Structure formats: structure tokens, C-alpha cells
Amino acid sequence: MLRPSNNIPAVYLCRDIVDFRRGINGLAILVEDSMSLNPFSEQLFIFCNRKRDKLRILYWERNGFCLWQKHLEKEKFKWPRKADDEVITLTGQQLNWLLDGYDIMRMQAHKTLNYSTVL
């Protein structure tokens, strides 16, 4: 299982909904242009789609960008859209809570789903 470390110094969450037709380059441009951050820094940049059932993490690793995605089968990510800032700073622990389904503003989790097959 691949998961971000809880010790990441800063994680930047884009509060606004993002069109997931954007690939790595489009998200990197969004980081630099709209979020006014450096996409080549060693931080993680988090984005959510309109349905809030998909989340993407963009980060620079030594010599290229990496893109990680999680797709929820039933629930929705508890996206902090009503925050005052356009960019929200999280810790690595808060990011993992968000990935686990917690509403990081209220600390409530999604239900755990157990499947035996995808068919």
C-alpha cells in the first residue's frame, strides 16, 4: 500500500473543485498559476473532482512529477470547500485522515467497505 508519510512538512489542498481531464501538466500549471505555489517543491498538492469521489495528489520527485489518485466507490471526500483560503495547508497526518474518509474539520470517518470481487 502506498501512503503519504505522516511526517510530510506541508501538504497544500486546492479548495476549489478541479476538472480531472487535467493531467500532470495541467495540475502543475494550476499549482503555479492559481495557487501561487512552486510545483517543483517537495510538497504534495491535493485536488478533488466535482463529484468529490476522486482525489489526486501531485508531487515532484527528483526528476519528474508523480500523480497519485484515489477513487471512492460509495462515499464522498469531505472537502473543506467553505474555508476562507483558496489554498488550505494540511499536515501529513491530516492528509491521511482525509484519505481514510474523515471530515478533517469534524473528524468523522467513512464506513469501511469489504468486497470479495470486482465482478
N, C-alpha and C positions, 0 to 999 in steps of 0.2 A: 504494500500500500504506500502510495506517495502522499505525503502530507507536509505542509509548511512547518518549519520549526516554530516552537513557541517562543524562541529567543530572537526572532527577527526584530530588528530595532524599530522599523516603521513599515506600515502597510497603508497604502493610500486607496481609499474606496471612492469611486466616482458615484456620487449620489444620484445623478441623472441616469435614466434608462438609456441603453446603448443598442443600436441596431447590430445584431450579431452577424450580419452579412460582412461586416468589417473583419478583416483578417488581422494578422500581426502588424502589418504596416499601418493600417487604418487606426488600430488601437494605439500604436506608438505615437502617431500624429496627434491623436486625441489627448494623450498624456502631455505632450509638449505644448500643444496649442491651447486647448480648453482648460486643462488642469494646471497649466503653467509649471510643470514639473519636468525633471530630466529623466526621460525613459531609459537612459543608459546607466542610471544609478543602480545600486544593488537592492533597491526596494521592490516590493510587489505592488502591482496596480490591479485593482479588482473592479469588475464590471458585471452588470446584470442586464438580462433581456427584459422586454416589455411584460411578458407573462410571469416573470420572476421565478421561472422554473430552471433557468440555466445561469451559471455563474462562470466567468472567465478570469483567469489570473495571468497577467503578462509580466514578464521579468527578463532582464538582461543577464546573461550568464557568460562571462569572459569574452566570447567571440560571436555571440548571436542571441536573438530573442527566443524565449520559450513561451509557449502558450498552453495553459492547463485549463480544463473545463470540467465542470460537474453539472449533470442533468438530473433533476429530481423527478421521480416517477409520479408522485401524487401531491406532495405538499408544494409550498412556495417558500422562497427565501424571504425572511423578514428583513426587507430592505429599508434602511433608515432614510426614506425619501423626504421626510418633513424636517430634517435637520437644517439649520441656518446656513451652514457652509456648503459650498458646492463640492468640496473635497473633504472627506472625513478621514482622520488618521486613526488607525487601529493598532493594537499590539498583535503579535503572532498568536497569542492565546485567544484574543477576541476573534481573530480570523478563523481559527479552528472551531470556536463556538458557533460562528456563523455557518461554517461548513457542516457542522453537526445538526443544524436546524434551530439553534437558539435565536430568539429575538434578543440581540445584544443590548437593546435598550430596556428590555423587560426580563431577560434571562428565562425564556420559556422555550422548550425544545419541541421538535417534530416527533412523531411516533416512529419507532423503529419498524422497518418493513422486512419481512423474511420471505424470500421466494426460493423455489427449488428448481425452476426452469424459466427460460425466456420464451418458450413456445406456448 
